[in-house]
């Protein structure tokens, strides 16, 4: 697990792993002494060594994105900074590993309030020891907060999903899913359009046994109505709703079993947790 500890004036990013029933071992020292509040992305490679993508603060208008890998005794940098613009605010890093080894990282980057948010994706090239761009910026329709997730399709190519939350009464929020063809990003179906006044957070992306994406998210109304958990899957030609929406306070990441049935850990109220399967 990766976590930030300390008060706002002295925060530290650290990683621990479980080595016994109730024993947690810290991996190395502090990874970053100035992490931001955006959650890091953590993955395990083919020999169970963790890689972490995290955002480090420089000042209120400038943050940097880094990736580090645990080599068994210390954290080693994987290349340099990933952000595309020198002075920008980075958030929502997502990461997946090709062949459980080569990291692919996506993130949101905003230069200033006039330029809105852009999503970028880069892949590590172990031969040249550099980060390579996967296409250009994925434009967003708004400048509002959103979530990003990455996975791999059956061909081992990255699939990216992100929310474009407008928080506007006249412009619906949307969820986009695209896959990398080897040369460009191709949209999967059409953007999933939410009902008027709704927005999505807590986005989750899983791939079924045939390499098709399954999405889960928590739906909230601008009018502060009840939260609900939604699941949709790509059939190969359309986005299909899976089951009915469920009233929740929070929902945890989506998982699929060996028969592609989705599981969600939800909190239907303030005092309970329920594991639900469709």
Backbone as CSV, one residue per row, in Angstrom:
resi,resn,N_x,N_y,N_z,CA_x,CA_y,CA_z,C_x,C_y,C_z
1,UNK,0.842,-1.180,0.000,0.000,0.000,0.000,0.886,1.242,0.000
2,UNK,0.400,2.302,-0.681,1.082,3.595,-0.672,0.217,4.574,0.116
3,UNK,0.822,5.442,0.893,0.048,6.381,1.701,0.881,7.609,2.014
4,UNK,0.182,8.682,2.347,0.821,9.926,2.776,0.548,10.084,4.258
5,UNK,1.581,10.353,5.038,1.406,10.555,6.471,2.008,11.890,6.881
6,UNK,1.627,12.341,8.050,2.119,13.613,8.561,1.097,14.712,8.399
7,UNK,1.334,15.864,9.046,0.424,16.998,8.908,0.752,17.741,7.621
8,UNK,-0.109,18.680,7.190,0.103,19.363,5.910,1.459,20.033,5.747
9,UNK,2.097,20.386,6.854,3.390,21.072,6.756,4.568,20.104,6.638
10,UNK,4.333,18.817,6.883,5.456,17.861,6.846,4.970,16.492,6.378
11,UNK,4.374,16.446,5.197,3.856,15.193,4.673,4.951,14.360,4.029
12,UNK,4.758,13.020,4.077,5.738,12.103,3.505,4.995,10.973,2.799
13,UNK,5.481,10.620,1.606,4.906,9.515,0.846,5.718,8.264,1.115
14,UNK,5.015,7.182,1.513,5.697,5.936,1.852,4.924,4.745,1.309
15,UNK,5.609,3.601,1.231,4.989,2.355,0.776,5.312,1.260,1.778
16,UNK,4.317,0.458,2.114,4.523,-0.692,2.998,3.904,-1.933,2.371
17,UNK,4.421,-3.104,2.749,3.856,-4.367,2.295,3.651,-5.286,3.497
18,UNK,2.663,-6.135,3.364,2.347,-7.057,4.449,3.242,-8.287,4.361
19,UNK,3.896,-8.640,5.470,4.784,-9.806,5.494,4.330,-10.833,6.528
20,UNK,3.231,-10.558,7.182,2.670,-11.477,8.169,1.221,-11.129,8.406
21,UNK,0.578,-11.898,9.264,-0.837,-11.680,9.508,-1.133,-10.263,9.966
22,UNK,-0.243,-9.694,10.763,-0.451,-8.332,11.251,0.837,-7.511,11.226
23,UNK,1.757,-7.889,10.335,3.059,-7.216,10.257,3.196,-6.527,8.912
24,UNK,3.502,-5.224,8.965,3.717,-4.444,7.751,5.162,-3.946,7.735
25,UNK,5.813,-4.128,6.606,7.212,-3.721,6.433,7.280,-2.498,5.539
26,UNK,8.003,-1.482,5.993,8.179,-0.299,5.168,9.262,-0.552,4.122
27,UNK,8.986,-0.169,2.872,9.943,-0.338,1.785,10.739,0.950,1.625
28,UNK,11.970,0.917,2.112,12.825,2.093,2.018,12.353,3.219,2.911
29,UNK,12.896,4.394,2.657,12.518,5.563,3.442,11.410,6.336,2.768
30,UNK,11.441,7.649,2.933,10.451,8.528,2.357,10.663,8.638,0.846
31,UNK,9.610,8.383,0.068,9.708,8.491,-1.389,9.662,9.948,-1.811
32,UNK,8.797,10.712,-1.165,8.687,12.145,-1.438,8.369,12.863,-0.142
33,UNK,9.060,13.972,0.097,8.812,14.760,1.300,7.857,15.906,1.023
34,UNK,7.378,16.024,-0.235,6.413,17.085,-0.561,5.350,16.558,-1.526
35,UNK,4.682,15.446,-1.174,3.647,14.914,-2.061,2.403,15.787,-2.037
36,UNK,1.625,15.737,-3.102,0.349,16.445,-3.125,-0.735,15.513,-2.607
37,UNK,-1.949,16.034,-2.523,-3.060,15.237,-2.005,-3.616,14.270,-3.042
38,UNK,-3.208,14.400,-4.312,-3.726,13.479,-5.320,-3.170,12.084,-5.076
39,UNK,-4.004,11.043,-5.100,-3.534,9.696,-4.766,-2.487,9.196,-5.755
40,UNK,-1.439,8.509,-5.290,-0.456,7.915,-6.197,-1.027,6.664,-6.856
41,UNK,-0.358,6.216,-7.917,-0.739,4.968,-8.591,0.322,3.926,-8.282
42,UNK,-0.094,2.731,-7.880,0.825,1.682,-7.453,0.553,0.407,-8.248
43,UNK,1.622,-0.227,-8.758,1.516,-1.482,-9.498,2.668,-2.403,-9.093
44,UNK,2.462,-3.724,-9.245,3.510,-4.709,-9.006,3.979,-5.273,-10.334
45,UNK,5.318,-5.407,-10.502,5.837,-5.978,-11.744,5.854,-7.509,-11.655
46,UNK,6.482,-8.153,-12.645,6.439,-9.618,-12.737,7.250,-10.334,-11.670
47,UNK,8.026,-9.581,-10.879,8.737,-10.210,-9.762,8.289,-9.589,-8.434
48,UNK,7.065,-9.059,-8.455,6.398,-8.503,-7.262,7.121,-7.316,-6.655
49,UNK,7.840,-6.566,-7.485,8.442,-5.323,-7.007,7.518,-4.163,-7.385
50,UNK,7.179,-3.302,-6.437,6.235,-2.221,-6.726,6.855,-1.081,-7.526
51,UNK,6.018,-0.486,-8.380,6.318,0.773,-9.044,5.266,1.769,-8.591
52,UNK,5.668,3.015,-8.403,4.744,4.033,-7.941,4.865,5.278,-8.806
53,UNK,3.726,5.818,-9.245,3.664,7.104,-9.938,3.038,8.099,-8.974
54,UNK,3.705,9.212,-8.735,3.226,10.153,-7.730,3.499,11.596,-8.175
55,UNK,2.743,12.501,-7.578,2.866,13.923,-7.880,3.548,14.611,-6.713
56,UNK,4.561,15.407,-7.041,5.319,16.129,-6.017,5.121,17.623,-6.195
57,UNK,4.890,18.306,-5.094,4.618,19.738,-5.138,5.912,20.559,-5.197
58,UNK,5.898,21.559,-6.060,6.967,22.562,-6.091,6.450,23.832,-5.418
59,UNK,5.286,24.305,-5.889,4.556,25.396,-5.257,3.099,25.283,-5.699
60,UNK,2.280,26.272,-5.372,0.844,26.177,-5.629,0.503,26.116,-7.111
61,UNK,1.402,26.560,-7.990,1.126,26.570,-9.426,2.062,25.661,-10.211
62,UNK,2.792,24.799,-9.518,3.751,23.939,-10.214,3.925,22.630,-9.446
63,UNK,3.632,21.509,-10.114,3.863,20.189,-9.539,4.552,19.307,-10.568
64,UNK,5.240,18.265,-10.108,5.975,17.361,-10.985,5.484,15.933,-10.798
65,UNK,5.511,15.158,-11.887,5.098,13.760,-11.855,6.317,12.866,-12.033
66,UNK,6.481,11.879,-11.138,7.618,10.966,-11.181,7.146,9.524,-11.060
67,UNK,7.993,8.610,-11.532,7.788,7.181,-11.326,9.046,6.613,-10.688
68,UNK,8.871,5.779,-9.661,9.999,5.099,-9.035,9.688,3.615,-8.911
69,UNK,10.759,2.814,-8.882,10.611,1.364,-8.766,11.469,0.851,-7.621
70,UNK,10.886,-0.068,-6.853,11.616,-0.703,-5.756,12.492,-1.809,-6.335
71,UNK,13.799,-1.780,-6.056,14.712,-2.786,-6.622,15.070,-3.888,-5.637
72,UNK,14.401,-3.895,-4.495,14.670,-4.879,-3.460,15.360,-4.289,-2.258
73,UNK,15.988,-3.123,-2.446,16.673,-2.473,-1.327,16.461,-0.967,-1.290
74,UNK,16.073,-0.364,-2.409,15.863,1.083,-2.443,14.948,1.457,-3.611
75,UNK,14.458,2.708,-3.591,13.609,3.226,-4.658,14.467,3.881,-5.732
76,UNK,14.305,3.414,-6.969,15.075,3.937,-8.091,14.165,4.705,-9.047
77,UNK,14.621,5.880,-9.482,13.834,6.685,-10.418,13.750,5.993,-11.774
78,UNK,12.563,6.016,-12.357,12.365,5.528,-13.715,12.300,6.773,-14.605
79,UNK,13.412,7.149,-15.185,13.475,8.365,-15.980,13.317,9.605,-15.129
80,UNK,12.994,10.719,-15.805,12.817,11.990,-15.109,11.360,12.370,-14.998
81,UNK,11.107,13.682,-14.944,9.738,14.172,-14.841,8.938,13.786,-16.085
82,UNK,7.656,13.497,-15.881,6.819,13.085,-16.998,5.983,14.203,-17.590
83,UNK,5.677,15.253,-16.833,4.750,16.254,-17.341,5.283,16.887,-18.623
84,UNK,4.356,17.335,-19.478,4.711,17.827,-20.803,5.117,19.298,-20.795
85,UNK,4.577,20.082,-19.861,4.867,21.505,-19.783,5.685,21.759,-18.523
86,UNK,6.679,22.628,-18.625,7.596,22.836,-17.516,6.936,23.285,-16.241
87,UNK,6.049,24.290,-16.328,5.353,24.801,-15.152,3.867,24.510,-15.330
88,UNK,3.360,23.553,-14.574,1.961,23.149,-14.704,1.540,22.431,-13.431
89,UNK,0.243,22.205,-13.309,-0.307,21.469,-12.172,-0.758,20.102,-12.664
90,UNK,-0.201,19.058,-12.073,-0.475,17.678,-12.469,-1.353,17.030,-11.402
91,UNK,-2.283,16.165,-11.840,-3.109,15.435,-10.888,-3.564,14.116,-11.502
92,UNK,-4.154,13.266,-10.681,-4.792,12.019,-11.101,-3.888,11.069,-11.903
93,UNK,-2.690,10.744,-11.423,-1.869,9.782,-12.158,-2.500,8.393,-12.161
94,UNK,-2.397,7.720,-13.295,-2.855,6.332,-13.429,-1.725,5.557,-14.081
95,UNK,-1.615,4.261,-13.784,-0.502,3.474,-14.313,-0.933,2.038,-14.559
96,UNK,-0.413,1.445,-15.625,-0.534,0.031,-15.886,0.811,-0.462,-16.389
97,UNK,1.029,-1.777,-16.398,2.308,-2.345,-16.807,2.109,-3.283,-17.980
98,UNK,2.822,-3.028,-19.084,2.794,-3.927,-20.234,3.697,-5.112,-19.932
99,UNK,3.137,-6.316,-20.067,3.905,-7.510,-19.735,4.321,-7.556,-18.286
100,UNK,3.553,-6.873,-17.417,3.870,-6.772,-15.984,5.281,-6.232,-15.755
101,UNK,5.727,-5.388,-16.668,7.106,-4.898,-16.564,7.260,-3.455,-17.009
102,UNK,6.706,-3.074,-18.157,6.932,-1.753,-18.753,5.806,-0.808,-18.350
103,UNK,6.107,0.266,-17.616,5.033,1.157,-17.159,4.490,2.064,-18.260
104,UNK,3.176,2.233,-18.212,2.475,3.231,-19.010,1.748,4.124,-18.004
105,UNK,1.919,5.437,-18.143,1.380,6.373,-17.160,0.514,7.417,-17.857
106,UNK,-0.636,7.705,-17.274,-1.518,8.767,-17.749,-1.743,9.753,-16.623
107,UNK,-2.018,11.000,-16.977,-2.255,12.008,-15.953,-2.998,13.204,-16.541
108,UNK,-3.532,14.024,-15.657,-4.150,15.293,-16.028,-3.133,16.412,-15.819
109,UNK,-3.101,17.336,-16.765,-2.162,18.451,-16.661,-2.858,19.742,-17.051
110,UNK,-2.664,20.751,-16.248,-3.276,22.053,-16.484,-2.224,23.139,-16.343
111,UNK,-2.063,23.935,-17.409,-1.056,24.997,-17.392,-1.572,26.210,-16.628
112,UNK,-2.772,26.654,-16.981,-3.400,27.755,-16.257,-4.909,27.660,-16.447
113,UNK,-5.624,28.576,-15.825,-7.086,28.497,-15.836,-7.683,28.705,-17.219
114,UNK,-6.941,29.329,-18.137,-7.489,29.622,-19.460,-7.361,28.447,-20.424
115,UNK,-6.494,27.499,-20.148,-6.231,26.423,-21.096,-6.950,25.116,-20.768
116,UNK,-7.621,25.043,-19.630,-8.352,23.832,-19.292,-7.428,22.670,-18.989
117,UNK,-8.012,21.483,-18.901,-7.281,20.273,-18.557,-7.000,19.443,-19.800
118,UNK,-5.846,18.790,-19.813,-5.485,17.858,-20.882,-5.001,16.556,-20.247
119,UNK,-5.319,15.447,-20.882,-4.833,14.151,-20.433,-3.703,13.716,-21.345
120,UNK,-2.579,13.320,-20.752,-1.421,12.837,-21.507,-1.115,11.398,-21.100
121,UNK,-0.515,10.654,-22.012,-0.100,9.282,-21.736,1.319,9.089,-22.244
122,UNK,2.165,8.463,-21.436,3.534,8.136,-21.851,3.864,6.697,-21.474
123,UNK,4.743,6.104,-22.280,5.190,4.729,-22.066,6.711,4.733,-21.898
124,UNK,7.189,3.932,-20.948,8.617,3.817,-20.721,9.253,2.943,-21.796
125,UNK,10.362,3.423,-22.383,11.122,2.649,-23.361,12.386,2.142,-22.677
126,UNK,12.447,0.858,-22.338,13.614,0.354,-21.600,14.897,0.368,-22.425
127,UNK,14.778,0.369,-23.753,15.979,0.379,-24.604,16.664,1.736,-24.582
128,UNK,15.871,2.802,-24.765,16.438,4.151,-24.772,16.440,4.797,-23.400
129,UNK,15.784,4.108,-22.413,15.681,4.647,-21.060,15.046,6.038,-21.056
130,UNK,13.954,6.174,-21.833,13.237,7.444,-21.923,11.732,7.188,-21.908
131,UNK,10.978,8.240,-21.586,9.529,8.200,-21.669,9.100,8.643,-23.056
132,UNK,8.236,7.852,-23.709,7.764,8.154,-25.052,6.288,8.526,-25.013
133,UNK,5.928,9.554,-25.784,4.542,9.998,-25.849,3.686,8.978,-26.606
134,UNK,2.512,8.699,-26.085,1.520,7.939,-26.835,0.487,8.946,-27.330
135,UNK,0.732,9.465,-28.518,-0.138,10.487,-29.085,0.042,11.824,-28.400
136,UNK,-0.838,12.747,-28.763,-0.799,14.076,-28.166,-1.762,14.186,-27.011
137,UNK,-2.157,15.415,-26.723,-3.073,15.647,-25.605,-4.461,15.132,-25.943
138,UNK,-5.080,14.485,-24.985,-6.479,14.094,-25.107,-7.298,15.242,-24.518
139,UNK,-7.976,15.972,-25.393,-8.661,17.178,-24.954,-9.876,16.840,-24.103
140,UNK,-10.187,17.737,-23.178,-11.386,17.611,-22.360,-12.337,18.752,-22.700
141,UNK,-13.625,18.512,-22.508,-14.634,19.522,-22.832,-14.774,20.580,-21.751
142,UNK,-14.185,20.368,-20.607,-14.358,21.316,-19.510,-13.044,21.495,-18.765
143,UNK,-13.080,22.353,-17.796,-11.899,22.588,-16.955,-12.155,22.103,-15.537
144,UNK,-13.065,21.140,-15.397,-13.453,20.674,-14.076,-12.714,19.398,-13.683
145,UNK,-12.897,19.031,-12.439,-12.221,17.868,-11.871,-12.696,16.571,-12.528
146,UNK,-11.794,15.624,-12.680,-12.152,14.351,-13.286,-11.218,13.250,-12.790
147,UNK,-11.527,12.001,-13.183,-10.743,10.835,-12.793,-10.212,10.137,-14.042
148,UNK,-9.069,9.443,-13.893,-8.435,8.750,-15.011,-8.084,7.335,-14.576
149,UNK,-8.316,6.351,-15.466,-7.926,4.973,-15.207,-7.291,4.377,-16.464
150,UNK,-6.358,3.437,-16.261,-5.658,2.757,-17.348,-5.779,1.248,-17.183
151,UNK,-5.824,0.541,-18.312,-5.790,-0.919,-18.323,-5.184,-1.352,-19.652
152,UNK,-5.110,-2.662,-19.894,-4.582,-3.198,-21.150,-5.649,-4.048,-21.823
153,UNK,-5.732,-3.955,-23.160,-6.674,-4.808,-23.879,-6.041,-6.160,-24.176
154,UNK,-6.735,-7.012,-24.928,-6.247,-8.370,-25.192,-5.002,-8.388,-26.062
155,UNK,-4.715,-7.269,-26.735,-3.495,-7.154,-27.552,-2.342,-6.547,-26.775
156,UNK,-2.577,-6.245,-25.508,-1.529,-5.642,-24.691,-1.379,-4.153,-24.902
157,UNK,-2.361,-3.525,-25.561,-2.316,-2.088,-25.796,-3.080,-1.358,-24.696
158,UNK,-2.631,-0.151,-24.326,-3.309,0.588,-23.256,-4.726,1.013,-23.632
159,UNK,-5.606,0.969,-22.642,-6.965,1.494,-22.723,-7.091,2.535,-21.624
160,UNK,-7.621,3.696,-21.968,-7.763,4.770,-20.991,-9.222,5.170,-20.868
161,UNK,-9.655,5.422,-19.631,-10.998,5.933,-19.367,-10.857,7.170,-18.501
162,UNK,-11.691,8.178,-18.781,-11.654,9.355,-17.929,-13.041,10.006,-17.883
163,UNK,-13.289,10.708,-16.797,-14.535,11.440,-16.634,-14.309,12.890,-17.012
164,UNK,-15.274,13.467,-17.682,-15.255,14.895,-17.994,-16.460,15.512,-17.304
165,UNK,-16.258,15.912,-16.062,-17.343,16.443,-15.243,-17.464,17.949,-15.444
166,UNK,-18.592,18.379,-15.992,-18.770,19.801,-16.299,-19.315,20.591,-15.122
167,UNK,-20.103,19.934,-14.245,-20.779,20.607,-13.133,-21.666,21.749,-13.633
168,UNK,-22.225,21.583,-14.848,-23.090,22.587,-15.445,-24.491,22.007,-15.667
169,UNK,-25.501,22.841,-15.543,-26.869,22.384,-15.748,-27.162,22.158,-17.220
170,UNK,-26.450,22.883,-18.096,-26.759,22.836,-19.529,-25.870,21.892,-20.315
171,UNK,-24.712,21.513,-19.775,-23.780,20.646,-20.490,-23.586,19.353,-19.701
172,UNK,-24.016,18.211,-20.243,-23.921,16.957,-19.479,-22.481,16.494,-19.298
173,UNK,-22.200,15.896,-18.158,-20.903,15.267,-17.931,-20.826,13.982,-18.747
174,UNK,-19.590,13.568,-19.076,-19.411,12.394,-19.921,-18.254,11.532,-19.414
175,UNK,-18.265,10.268,-19.822,-17.146,9.355,-19.573,-16.631,8.884,-20.932
176,UNK,-15.325,9.031,-21.145,-14.701,8.643,-22.402,-13.848,7.391,-22.190
177,UNK,-13.826,6.522,-23.176,-12.936,5.362,-23.170,-12.264,5.291,-24.540
178,UNK,-10.933,5.221,-24.553,-10.177,5.114,-25.798,-9.111,4.037,-25.655
179,UNK,-8.732,3.430,-26.781,-7.648,2.447,-26.780,-6.581,2.860,-27.786
180,UNK,-5.351,2.515,-27.456,-4.202,2.845,-28.296,-4.059,1.779,-29.383
181,UNK,-4.016,2.209,-30.638,-3.934,1.267,-31.759,-2.499,0.920,-32.125
182,UNK,-1.558,1.617,-31.523,-0.150,1.494,-31.898,0.347,2.773,-32.526
183,UNK,-0.603,3.579,-33.063,-0.249,4.855,-33.688,-1.138,6.002,-33.219
184,UNK,-2.334,5.699,-32.714,-3.250,6.764,-32.303,-4.269,6.230,-31.305
185,UNK,-4.995,7.166,-30.690,-6.055,6.812,-29.750,-7.382,6.718,-30.487
186,UNK,-8.067,5.596,-30.342,-9.350,5.373,-30.991,-10.436,5.234,-29.935
187,UNK,-11.516,5.999,-30.090,-12.578,5.958,-29.092,-13.338,4.639,-29.180
188,UNK,-13.732,4.117,-28.039,-14.536,2.898,-27.963,-15.990,3.321,-27.836
189,UNK,-16.754,3.092,-28.879,-18.145,3.514,-28.886,-18.273,5.016,-28.900
190,UNK,-19.303,5.511,-28.258,-19.502,6.944,-28.090,-19.327,7.286,-26.617
191,UNK,-19.024,8.548,-26.289,-18.908,8.912,-24.872,-20.184,8.580,-24.111
192,UNK,-20.029,8.077,-22.891,-21.178,7.779,-22.036,-21.654,9.100,-21.431
193,UNK,-22.848,9.489,-21.783,-23.387,10.779,-21.338,-24.250,10.588,-20.103
194,UNK,-23.945,11.311,-19.046,-24.701,11.218,-17.808,-25.945,12.096,-17.882
195,UNK,-26.873,11.826,-16.995,-28.093,12.622,-16.954,-27.770,14.056,-16.581
196,UNK,-28.646,14.964,-16.978,-28.455,16.380,-16.656,-28.273,16.559,-15.155
197,UNK,-27.319,17.379,-14.789,-26.977,17.725,-13.414,-26.179,16.646,-12.686
198,UNK,-25.908,15.501,-13.335,-25.133,14.438,-12.695,-23.655,14.551,-13.047
199,UNK,-22.808,14.061,-12.155,-21.389,13.944,-12.458,-20.870,12.644,-11.853
200,UNK,-19.705,12.190,-12.325,-19.153,10.895,-11.914,-17.859,11.086,-11.146
201,UNK,-17.682,10.261,-10.127,-16.390,10.221,-9.453,-16.146,8.793,-8.989
202,UNK,-14.912,8.509,-8.572,-14.577,7.147,-8.207,-14.664,6.222,-9.397
203,UNK,-14.069,6.605,-10.523,-14.132,5.807,-11.742,-13.244,4.570,-11.628
204,UNK,-13.754,3.413,-12.107,-13.000,2.161,-12.091,-13.082,1.523,-13.467
205,UNK,-11.984,0.911,-13.889,-11.894,0.281,-15.201,-11.295,-1.111,-15.051
206,UNK,-12.009,-2.119,-15.547,-11.504,-3.491,-15.592,-11.704,-4.021,-17.008
207,UNK,-10.909,-5.030,-17.389,-11.055,-5.660,-18.698,-11.561,-7.082,-18.491
208,UNK,-12.571,-7.487,-19.274,-13.089,-8.838,-19.119,-12.186,-9.853,-19.826
209,UNK,-12.574,-11.105,-19.803,-11.711,-12.169,-20.338,-11.516,-12.085,-21.844
210,UNK,-12.357,-11.314,-22.532,-12.207,-11.138,-23.984,-11.522,-9.829,-24.328
211,UNK,-11.090,-9.081,-23.302,-10.382,-7.833,-23.540,-11.278,-6.629,-23.713
212,UNK,-12.556,-6.745,-23.330,-13.482,-5.619,-23.443,-13.577,-4.889,-22.099
213,UNK,-13.695,-3.562,-22.149,-13.723,-2.787,-20.910,-15.053,-2.861,-20.172
214,UNK,-14.957,-2.823,-18.840,-16.105,-2.723,-17.945,-15.843,-1.530,-17.033
215,UNK,-16.806,-0.639,-16.913,-16.656,0.582,-16.138,-17.551,0.565,-14.912
216,UNK,-17.069,1.160,-13.839,-17.880,1.397,-12.658,-17.614,2.793,-12.153
217,UNK,-18.628,3.449,-11.603,-18.415,4.775,-11.036,-19.531,5.099,-10.054
218,UNK,-19.305,6.123,-9.257,-20.316,6.620,-8.332,-20.928,7.871,-8.925
219,UNK,-22.229,7.895,-8.984,-22.968,8.994,-9.593,-23.486,9.943,-8.511
220,UNK,-23.312,11.246,-8.765,-23.762,12.261,-7.812,-24.461,13.370,-8.583
221,UNK,-25.482,13.964,-7.985,-26.188,15.072,-8.604,-25.644,16.395,-8.096
222,UNK,-25.607,17.394,-8.983,-25.194,18.740,-8.575,-26.117,19.250,-7.471
223,UNK,-27.364,18.815,-7.519,-28.348,19.241,-6.521,-28.187,18.520,-5.188
224,UNK,-27.066,17.786,-5.033,-26.746,17.084,-3.776,-27.773,16.003,-3.452
225,UNK,-28.226,15.308,-4.480,-29.134,14.203,-4.273,-28.391,12.964,-3.819
226,UNK,-29.069,11.814,-3.718,-28.414,10.588,-3.252,-27.365,10.086,-4.234
227,UNK,-26.325,9.433,-3.700,-25.292,8.835,-4.526,-25.758,7.460,-4.991
228,UNK,-25.271,7.051,-6.158,-25.589,5.718,-6.654,-24.382,5.160,-7.394
229,UNK,-24.236,3.842,-7.359,-23.135,3.166,-8.030,-23.634,2.610,-9.357
230,UNK,-22.883,2.820,-10.438,-23.261,2.386,-11.782,-22.175,1.490,-12.364
231,UNK,-22.578,0.523,-13.180,-21.649,-0.355,-13.897,-22.127,-0.483,-15.344
232,UNK,-21.190,-0.378,-16.300,-21.500,-0.579,-17.713,-20.389,-1.397,-18.351
233,UNK,-20.741,-2.199,-19.357,-19.733,-2.969,-20.078,-19.876,-2.738,-21.572
234,UNK,-18.742,-2.842,-22.281,-18.720,-2.712,-23.731,-18.976,-4.092,-24.337
235,UNK,-20.011,-4.181,-25.186,-20.374,-5.467,-25.778,-19.618,-5.760,-27.068
236,UNK,-18.917,-4.775,-27.582,-18.278,-4.880,-28.883,-18.929,-3.954,-29.884
237,UNK,-20.151,-3.478,-29.524,-20.858,-2.551,-30.407,-21.561,-1.426,-29.651
238,UNK,-21.770,-1.617,-28.326,-22.476,-0.600,-27.559,-22.131,-0.706,-26.082
239,UNK,-22.383,0.379,-25.337,-22.231,0.362,-23.885,-23.531,-0.115,-23.262
240,UNK,-23.461,-1.166,-22.469,-24.629,-1.810,-21.898,-24.599,-1.692,-20.381
241,UNK,-25.718,-1.249,-19.798,-25.824,-1.146,-18.344,-25.870,-2.535,-17.721
242,UNK,-25.128,-2.725,-16.636,-25.103,-4.001,-15.921,-25.913,-3.843,-14.642
243,UNK,-27.052,-4.505,-14.580,-27.890,-4.426,-13.399,-28.472,-3.045,-13.178
244,UNK,-28.994,-2.835,-11.988,-29.585,-1.558,-11.619,-28.595,-0.745,-10.794
245,UNK,-28.793,0.564,-10.783,-27.959,1.408,-9.934,-28.251,1.098,-8.472
246,UNK,-27.253,1.271,-7.627,-27.368,0.969,-6.207,-27.105,2.220,-5.392
247,UNK,-27.970,2.514,-4.452,-27.757,3.642,-3.572,-26.584,3.384,-2.646
248,UNK,-25.615,4.309,-2.610,-24.404,4.116,-1.815,-23.970,5.432,-1.191
249,UNK,-23.100,5.310,-0.214,-22.334,6.463,0.275,-20.976,6.485,-0.415
250,UNK,-20.360,5.309,-0.549,-19.092,5.172,-1.278,-19.078,3.803,-1.946
251,UNK,-18.195,3.640,-2.929,-18.003,2.346,-3.594,-16.528,2.157,-3.859
252,UNK,-16.054,0.911,-3.770,-14.638,0.607,-3.947,-14.393,0.107,-5.370
253,UNK,-13.121,-0.114,-5.755,-12.814,-0.525,-7.123,-13.583,-1.748,-7.594
254,UNK,-13.890,-1.713,-8.881,-14.593,-2.784,-9.556,-13.646,-3.944,-9.829
255,UNK,-14.120,-5.175,-9.624,-13.332,-6.366,-9.929,-14.221,-7.363,-10.660
256,UNK,-13.611,-8.187,-11.510,-14.338,-9.213,-12.255,-13.827,-10.581,-11.849
257,UNK,-14.734,-11.562,-11.714,-14.285,-12.912,-11.412,-13.968,-13.668,-12.703
258,UNK,-13.697,-14.960,-12.590,-13.249,-15.746,-13.746,-14.331,-15.899,-14.809
259,UNK,-15.571,-15.614,-14.452,-16.666,-15.686,-15.424,-17.144,-14.290,-15.825
260,UNK,-16.345,-13.274,-15.509,-16.605,-11.880,-15.875,-17.774,-11.249,-15.122
261,UNK,-18.169,-11.828,-14.002,-19.196,-11.202,-13.183,-18.553,-10.093,-12.349
262,UNK,-19.140,-8.884,-12.338,-18.537,-7.773,-11.590,-18.853,-7.832,-10.100
263,UNK,-17.880,-7.402,-9.301,-18.018,-7.278,-7.849,-17.762,-5.818,-7.475
264,UNK,-18.521,-5.327,-6.513,-18.307,-4.007,-5.943,-18.419,-4.092,-4.431
265,UNK,-17.496,-3.438,-3.740,-17.608,-3.285,-2.296,-18.202,-1.913,-2.051
266,UNK,-19.417,-1.872,-1.528,-20.113,-0.601,-1.365,-20.416,-0.330,0.095
267,UNK,-20.633,0.941,0.380,-21.086,1.361,1.704,-22.481,1.946,1.537
268,UNK,-23.531,1.163,1.780,-24.894,1.660,1.588,-25.318,2.691,2.632
269,UNK,-24.614,2.718,3.767,-24.909,3.699,4.811,-23.628,3.962,5.594
270,UNK,-23.747,4.754,6.634,-22.558,5.191,7.373,-21.954,4.118,8.255
271,UNK,-22.632,2.982,8.433,-22.149,2.003,9.423,-21.960,0.595,8.867
272,UNK,-21.990,0.416,7.557,-21.861,-0.941,7.039,-21.167,-0.984,5.687
273,UNK,-20.601,-2.154,5.372,-20.011,-2.448,4.072,-20.666,-3.697,3.510
274,UNK,-20.848,-3.714,2.194,-21.442,-4.893,1.555,-20.673,-5.212,0.281
275,UNK,-20.345,-6.499,0.104,-19.746,-6.958,-1.140,-20.877,-7.473,-2.027
276,UNK,-21.021,-6.858,-3.183,-22.114,-7.229,-4.071,-21.589,-7.747,-5.411
277,UNK,-22.283,-8.736,-5.936,-21.929,-9.343,-7.221,-23.160,-9.355,-8.110
278,UNK,-22.928,-9.080,-9.396,-24.069,-9.120,-10.307,-24.299,-10.549,-10.771
